[in-house]
Amino acid sequence: MSNYAHPEVLVETDWAKANIGKAGIKFVEVDVDTKAYEVGHIPGAVGFNWQTQLQDQVRRDIASKEEFEKLASAAGIANSDTVILYGDNNNWFAAYAFWLFKLYGHKDVRLLNGGRVKWLAGADLPLTADKTEVKPTTYKASAADETLRAKLLDVIEIAKSSAAARASNLVDVRSPDEFSGKVIAPPGMTESAQRGGHVPGAASVPWAKAVNQDGTFKPLEELKKLYLEEAKVNPGKPTVAYCRIGERSSHTWFVLKYLLGLKDVRNYDGSWTEYGSVIGVPIER
């Protein structure tokens, strides 16, 4: 883990166990399965619901600065706290929450390497279904850091440029069937685009290729081979990652920015649901 560009953004299960209940350290669980937290969680952890708390409930957008402040305050999180995020499915939505915390300026936020899967696999790691009692705070978020976020017009500009003139890397982290246009969205997902395919010139690197069987991130050399050699991501250029609605791509954003150390990486949270619904934009299959 120490070989990563920013190893400080990951913690291991033994560190997490030793720091349960310590002042200034807050554990937050964010799962794809929004009921998983209730079944059992790290003692003292609070649970965030990605569907109702990390998304705007009226507009198609992320939680606003005010909504994020309200959520963090109710969870007892202070601006000075170290926030440890973890979740199911290889930290899928935990990484999305990490992106939001960074977008709104939280200084010390980390991922539990291996997430919920590795925690459940540990025979000596505590789990509880008890409700966590918290003391509300007054959390103050910064204005959204738009350098971490790509917008539709950014991606259209990249898509319309020739390969030789292209100034940015594009990484599509969806499944091969989504990338090819065989399917528009994974089974059971209702929020999707009007057309299938991918942004012209995008490299296809499904997000879960970055993790091992136990949910932990692959070693640095394997990640370099996956992204820099096989996918031909140029580390000297800005990079935009996208998926269906911006959650899987936040996981890849984390890998590219914090583990590989690419300087300019943005998450396109509008992703294919937005891009694939726009009239006249270029699409490849």
Secondary structure by P-SEA (a helix, b strand, c coil): ccccccccccccaaaaaaccccccbbbbbbccccccccccccccbbbbccccccccccccccccaaaaaaaaaaaccccccbbbbbbcccaaaaaaaaaaaaaacccbbbbccccaaaaaacccbbbbccbbbbbbcccccccccccccccaaaaaaaaacccccccbbbbbccccccccccccccccccccccccccccbbbbbccccccccccccccaaaaaaaccccccccccbbbbbbccccaaaaaaaaaacccccccbbbbccccaaaaaacccccccc
